[in-house]
Amino acid sequence: MKLTGKKDTLIILSDKRGDFRVSKLPFGQWRIVINALSFHTLDTTVEVSSINQLNFSLSRNQQELDSVLVSSNQVRNTVNKLTYNVSASDRKQHASALDLLSTVPLINTSGEGTVFIKGHSNIQILIDGKPILGNSVLNSISPNIISKIEIQSNPQAAYSGSGLFAVVNIITVKDWKGYYGRMSATIGTNSNLHTSSYLSFKSKKTETNFDAGLHYYSRPWSNLIQTTYPGKDTGINLHQQFINNGFSPYAALGFKYQINKKSSLNYALNISLAEFNNSGNSDYVNVAGGFNTKLLQSTGQEKEAHWWNIKNYLDYTVRPDNKTSFITALQYYAQPSMQSTNNIIDNLSYQSKNRIINNPLLKELSAQVVLQKNLSAATSYQAGLKWINRVNQSDYELDTFHISTGLYSKVNDSAYTNNFYATQNIYSAFGNFTFKLSKTLSGDVGIRVEETSDKINFGSSAQVNRKYFQLIPNTSLSFEINNSSNLSFNLNKNISRPAIYFLNPISNIVNSKNIDVGNPQLNPEKAFGVNVAYNTSVKTNNFSFTLYYQDNSGLISSGLEKGSGDTIYSRYLNLGSVTSIGISSDVACNLSKALRLSLHLAVENNTILYGSQKMTGVQFYSNANLLWRLPGKVSMRLLHQFNSRVINFQGKEYALSSDEIVLSKRIWKDKWIISFGDSDFLGINSKRVGDLKTETFTQKTNADLHLSYYYLKLSFTFGKTQFASNPNIRLTNTDLKNTR
């Protein structure tokens, strides 16, 4: 308890009964602030005169109560949520939020910093329930201000329309004040250079974050894409060799303001510029009987692109009482760009040269209102409405080169253009209800209702005007076996809408012998999943085993088709579906005081339908993260990702695999961190459903040197108030009549 008078401030701890006793307290007006674990903070003003005892009743905070550890475990599994409580040891051993996430149960990271949950990367990361505008900030946030990390592996209805697999919410310490920051630079092979700086400052009512940096790279790469048509022994191989060069500066600003006890404002801005150059060569080869038989076409390409992104996020939160919150949020995104591509096409019989100029624009505006209400300690609901407006336009021009004049001229044939203006409006309503049926059985059910309206103008001869309706449910049930183990059942549905480019029915003949054709009748891809999971935790260790069924239908597939002569077509259709039955395990444990292992393993059986054709396959996936802490503030980290799939079609087997290894060494020196990293990638990636297309990447090796400097000055007010089982906290003055 904290008492503040005109001249004095007193900090008082309760006794075993939960009583606060104060002697020799002067008469007059005092502000009283009482904190108790799992209760809402009480903040009031009283007049001390001849009163001998004051009684206050604190209301329970269900959100904090859910995270209280009944045992000594750092990990707690509840309905549809795993909570990892960050310890003082975690804060000392990790340099950033991303480092910390790599050791949290269910989470793995790649060498490039991508966050995975159970092998999936399509996740939403939040900080204190608010979306972050770019994951680069995870490299800069200090673990010193992180209180706990929550993982929803079955996203609630507020997120289910986004095709997300999981949601990660990083919850910060509420009472930290001061500033912290980071300056870093990375230099590596392939002319890789990255610099960044980050500063965060927090006072009593405001918190300000600033992040800025730039990235430059030059990366050579090569591909072999092999296409074999179902039921045929023929296909087309595509060989590609390119060099990518890029330069991208960025800046981000975040601002939070506590207006009063019941309302707050949160704003985030992210601006980035990018310049990109891509140059190389593509060869198309006709295949028969598994052998290259004829070179159909050779295309040289040089592409330049310049674009900038701006993202704005604003929300206003009102809490009329300790059990209710009302959130209004707006988000705006825009990406204007300028692009030009030069093509030199050798069709063997003749050679042509053309140029594409395009100034596309992407815009998105969304608005959302959400009401959250705690009805009791174990019952709550969430309801909301959301509107999304998207604009996607392409200002496209195709020019051909005339050898006789040495000049370009514009192609004015409206039948061959990639010009379009598209608007998409999505209207949705969603709700979730969390409940407890008994001491051991709890649940969470939700539903999302969506209507999507597409209006697309591809030119005078092609229009798309359609609406479609989606009903998206999600359900979770959890049976608590004991304080550290639970069994859960989860059901979910997701959709993924087709890109505007896929809908364009007008042939894109940048290359007259390699023609792209879209399909305005494409429907969204749909995913339906059911799983049963067992989770158990012991201190900082967590073990999870999941049996799952996943049905992905209406998958959009593109394949290369040989037309008349040496013409090649690429078409988009809802042809594929994949049904998967599998089992996965996730382990996060300390092998010793110095070794911590995070491991995800999954084996699944796939049934693939491509039109009338049927294929079967088995897939194995693993992601391992081993952290070794050495004496003298030195650590080593080993990351290994492996993916292997075998597909059986008409008695033939097609094997696909990918393998990545990253080894890094880190040295701590006061506030400096020096790390060395090596990564190797070799493999065949990936299988496009139905057309048996594989992409073979040549081996690439990266070696990076990273240098970081941290500066911080933090103060925390965790409070030492004892937990009282009686929700009525009493303030007792034994001698109020005395002035001192």
ZIGIHU-V857447 format. One record per residue. N is the residue number from 1. SS is DSSP state (A for helix, B for strand, O for the rest). D_CENTER is the distance of its C-alpha to the mean C-alpha in whole Angstrom. Layout:
# ZIGIHU-V857447
N&SS&D_CENTER, N&SS&D_CENTER
This chain:
# ZIGIHU-V857447
1&O&40, 2&B&40, 3&B&43, 4&B&44, 5&O&47, 6&O&49, 7&O&49, 8&O&48, 9&B&44, 10&B&44, 11&B&42, 12&O&43, 13&O&42, 14&O&43, 15&O&45, 16&O&45, 17&O&45, 18&O&43, 19&B&46, 20&B&46, 21&B&49, 22&B&50, 23&B&54, 24&O&56, 25&O&53, 26&O&55, 27&O&55, 28&B&53, 29&B&50, 30&B&47, 31&B&43, 32&B&41, 33&B&38, 34&B&37, 35&O&34, 36&O&34, 37&O&31, 38&O&29, 39&B&31, 40&O&31, 41&O&32, 42&B&36, 43&B&37, 44&B&41, 45&B&44, 46&B&47, 47&B&51, 48&B&53, 49&O&56, 50&O&58, 51&O&56, 52&O&55, 53&B&52, 54&B&49, 55&B&47, 56&B&43, 57&B&41, 58&O&37, 59&O&34, 60&B&32, 61&O&28, 62&A&26, 63&A&23, 64&A&24, 65&A&27, 66&A&24, 67&A&23, 68&O&26, 69&O&27, 70&O&30, 71&O&31, 72&O&30, 73&O&27, 74&O&24, 75&B&22, 76&B&22, 77&B&21, 78&B&22, 79&O&21, 80&O&18, 81&B&16, 82&B&17, 83&B&18, 84&B&18, 85&B&21, 86&O&21, 87&O&24, 88&A&26, 89&A&26, 90&A&22, 91&A&23, 92&A&26, 93&A&24, 94&O&21, 95&O&20, 96&O&17, 97&A&14, 98&A&12, 99&A&16, 100&A&16, 101&A&13, 102&O&14, 103&O&17, 104&O&15, 105&O&16, 106&O&14, 107&B&12, 108&B&13, 109&B&12, 110&O&13, 111&O&16, 112&O&14, 113&O&11, 114&O&9, 115&B&7, 116&B&8, 117&B&10, 118&O&13, 119&O&13, 120&B&10, 121&O&7, 122&O&5, 123&B&3, 124&B&4, 125&B&5, 126&B&9, 127&B&12, 128&O&15, 129&O&13, 130&B&13, 131&B&9, 132&O&9, 133&O&10, 134&O&9, 135&A&8, 136&A&11, 137&A&12, 138&A&11, 139&A&14, 140&O&17, 141&O&16, 142&O&19, 143&A&19, 144&A&22, 145&A&21, 146&B&18, 147&B&20, 148&B&18, 149&B&14, 150&B&14, 151&B&12, 152&B&12, 153&O&12, 154&O&14, 155&O&12, 156&O&15, 157&O&17, 158&O&15, 159&O&12, 160&A&13, 161&A&14, 162&A&11, 163&O&11, 164&O&8, 165&O&9, 166&B&8, 167&B&7, 168&B&8, 169&B&11, 170&B&12, 171&B&16, 172&B&18, 173&O&22, 174&O&24, 175&O&27, 176&O&26, 177&B&28, 178&B&28, 179&B&26, 180&B&24, 181&B&23, 182&B&23, 183&B&24, 184&B&23, 185&B&24, 186&B&23, 187&B&26, 188&B&26, 189&O&27, 190&O&27, 191&O&28, 192&B&24, 193&B&24, 194&B&22, 195&B&22, 196&B&21, 197&B&22, 198&B&21, 199&B&23, 200&B&22, 201&B&25, 202&B&26, 203&O&29, 204&O&30, 205&O&29, 206&B&26, 207&B&23, 208&B&23, 209&B&20, 210&B&21, 211&B&19, 212&B&20, 213&B&21, 214&B&21, 215&B&21, 216&B&23, 217&B&24, 218&B&26, 219&B&25, 220&B&27, 221&B&26, 222&B&28, 223&B&27, 224&B&29, 225&B&28, 226&B&31, 227&B&31, 228&B&34, 229&O&35, 230&O&35, 231&O&39, 232&O&40, 233&O&40, 234&B&40, 235&B&37, 236&B&35, 237&B&34, 238&B&32, 239&B&32, 240&B&30, 241&B&31, 242&B&29, 243&B&28, 244&B&25, 245&B&26, 246&B&23, 247&B&23, 248&B&21, 249&B&21, 250&B&19, 251&B&20, 252&B&18, 253&B&19, 254&B&19, 255&B&21, 256&B&22, 257&B&25, 258&B&27, 259&O&30, 260&O&32, 261&O&31, 262&O&30, 263&B&28, 264&B&25, 265&B&23, 266&B&20, 267&B&19, 268&B&17, 269&B&18, 270&B&16, 271&B&19, 272&B&19, 273&B&21, 274&B&21, 275&B&24, 276&B&24, 277&B&27, 278&B&27, 279&B&31, 280&B&32, 281&B&34, 282&B&33, 283&B&36, 284&B&36, 285&B&38, 286&B&40, 287&B&40, 288&B&42, 289&O&43, 290&O&40, 291&B&42, 292&B&41, 293&B&44, 294&B&44, 295&B&42, 296&B&41, 297&B&40, 298&B&38, 299&B&36, 300&B&36, 301&B&33, 302&B&32, 303&B&29, 304&B&28, 305&B&26, 306&B&25, 307&B&23, 308&B&21, 309&B&18, 310&B&18, 311&B&16, 312&B&18, 313&B&16, 314&B&19, 315&B&20, 316&B&23, 317&B&23, 318&B&27, 319&B&28, 320&B&31, 321&B&32, 322&O&30, 323&O&29, 324&B&27, 325&B&25, 326&B&24, 327&B&22, 328&B&22, 329&B&19, 330&B&19, 331&B&17, 332&B&18, 333&B&17, 334&B&20, 335&B&20, 336&B&23, 337&B&25, 338&B&28, 339&B&28, 340&B&31, 341&B&32, 342&B&35, 343&B&36, 344&B&39, 345&B&39, 346&B&42, 347&O&43, 348&O&46, 349&O&48, 350&O&47, 351&B&45, 352&B&43, 353&B&41, 354&B&39, 355&B&36, 356&B&34, 357&B&33, 358&B&30, 359&O&29, 360&O&26, 361&B&24, 362&B&21, 363&B&20, 364&B&18, 365&B&20, 366&B&18, 367&B&20, 368&B&19, 369&B&22, 370&B&21, 371&B&24, 372&B&23, 373&B&26, 374&B&27, 375&O&31, 376&O&31, 377&O&30, 378&O&29, 379&O&28, 380&B&26, 381&B&24, 382&B&22, 383&B&23, 384&B&22, 385&B&22, 386&B&20, 387&B&21, 388&B&19, 389&B&21, 390&B&21, 391&B&23, 392&B&23, 393&B&26, 394&B&28, 395&O&31, 396&B&32, 397&B&35, 398&B&37, 399&B&40, 400&B&42, 401&B&44, 402&B&48, 403&O&50, 404&O&53, 405&O&52, 406&O&49, 407&B&47, 408&B&44, 409&B&45, 410&B&42, 411&O&42, 412&O&43, 413&O&42, 414&O&40, 415&O&40, 416&O&38, 417&O&35, 418&O&31, 419&O&32, 420&B&30, 421&B&29, 422&B&26, 423&B&25, 424&B&23, 425&B&23, 426&B&21, 427&B&23, 428&B&21, 429&B&22, 430&B&21, 431&B&22, 432&B&21, 433&B&24, 434&B&24, 435&B&27, 436&B&30, 437&O&32, 438&O&34, 439&O&34, 440&O&32, 441&B&30, 442&B&27, 443&B&25, 444&B&22, 445&B&23, 446&B&21, 447&B&22, 448&B&20, 449&B&23, 450&B&22, 451&B&24, 452&B&23, 453&B&26, 454&B&26, 455&B&29, 456&B&29, 457&B&32, 458&O&32, 459&O&36, 460&O&39, 461&O&39, 462&O&36, 463&B&34, 464&B&31, 465&B&32, 466&B&30, 467&B&28, 468&B&27, 469&B&26, 470&B&23, 471&B&23, 472&B&20, 473&B&21, 474&B&19, 475&B&21, 476&B&21, 477&B&24, 478&B&25, 479&B&28, 480&B&29, 481&B&31, 482&B&31, 483&O&30, 484&O&28, 485&B&27, 486&B&26, 487&B&26, 488&B&23, 489&B&23, 490&B&20, 491&B&20, 492&B&18, 493&B&18, 494&B&15, 495&B&16, 496&B&15, 497&O&18, 498&O&20, 499&O&20, 500&A&23, 501&A&24, 502&A&24, 503&A&26, 504&O&29, 505&O&32, 506&O&34, 507&O&34, 508&B&33, 509&B&36, 510&B&35, 511&B&36, 512&O&39, 513&O&39, 514&B&35, 515&B&34, 516&B&31, 517&B&31, 518&O&29, 519&O&29, 520&O&29, 521&O&30, 522&O&26, 523&O&24, 524&O&21, 525&B&20, 526&B&19, 527&B&18, 528&B&20, 529&B&19, 530&B&21, 531&B&21, 532&B&23, 533&B&22, 534&B&24, 535&B&23, 536&B&25, 537&B&25, 538&B&28, 539&O&27, 540&O&24, 541&B&24, 542&B&22, 543&B&23, 544&B&21, 545&B&23, 546&B&21, 547&B&23, 548&B&22, 549&B&23, 550&B&21, 551&B&22, 552&B&21, 553&B&23, 554&B&24, 555&B&22, 556&B&23, 557&B&24, 558&B&26, 559&B&29, 560&B&32, 561&B&35, 562&B&38, 563&O&41, 564&O&44, 565&O&45, 566&O&43, 567&O&40, 568&B&37, 569&B&34, 570&B&31, 571&B&30, 572&B&27, 573&B&28, 574&B&26, 575&B&28, 576&B&26, 577&B&25, 578&B&24, 579&B&24, 580&B&23, 581&B&25, 582&B&23, 583&B&23, 584&B&21, 585&B&21, 586&B&19, 587&B&21, 588&B&20, 589&B&24, 590&B&26, 591&O&29, 592&O&31, 593&O&31, 594&O&30, 595&B&27, 596&B&24, 597&B&22, 598&B&19, 599&B&19, 600&B&18, 601&B&20, 602&B&21, 603&B&24, 604&B&24, 605&B&26, 606&B&26, 607&B&28, 608&B&27, 609&B&29, 610&B&30, 611&O&32, 612&O&35, 613&B&34, 614&B&33, 615&B&31, 616&B&30, 617&B&28, 618&B&27, 619&B&24, 620&B&23, 621&B&20, 622&B&20, 623&B&17, 624&B&19, 625&B&19, 626&B&22, 627&B&23, 628&B&27, 629&B&28, 630&B&31, 631&O&34, 632&O&34, 633&O&31, 634&B&30, 635&B&27, 636&B&26, 637&B&23, 638&B&22, 639&B&19, 640&B&20, 641&B&19, 642&B&21, 643&B&21, 644&B&24, 645&B&25, 646&B&29, 647&B&30, 648&B&33, 649&B&35, 650&O&38, 651&O&39, 652&B&37, 653&B&34, 654&B&32, 655&B&30, 656&B&26, 657&B&25, 658&B&22, 659&B&22, 660&B&21, 661&B&22, 662&B&21, 663&B&24, 664&B&24, 665&B&26, 666&B&26, 667&B&29, 668&B&29, 669&B&32, 670&O&32, 671&O&29, 672&B&29, 673&B&26, 674&B&27, 675&B&25, 676&B&26, 677&B&24, 678&B&25, 679&B&23, 680&B&24, 681&B&23, 682&B&25, 683&B&25, 684&B&25, 685&O&22, 686&O&21, 687&O&23, 688&B&23, 689&O&24, 690&O&28, 691&O&29, 692&O&29, 693&B&27, 694&B&26, 695&B&25, 696&B&27, 697&B&25, 698&B&28, 699&B&27, 700&B&26, 701&B&26, 702&B&25, 703&B&26, 704&B&25, 705&B&26, 706&B&24, 707&B&26, 708&B&25, 709&B&27, 710&B&26, 711&B&28, 712&B&27, 713&B&30, 714&B&28, 715&B&30, 716&O&29, 717&O&31, 718&O&30, 719&O&33, 720&O&36, 721&O&37, 722&O&38, 723&O&36, 724&O&39, 725&O&39, 726&O&41, 727&O&39, 728&B&42, 729&B&42, 730&B&45, 731&B&47, 732&B&50, 733&B&53, 734&B&56, 735&B&58, 736&O&57, 737&O&60, 738&O&60, 739&O&59, 740&O&57
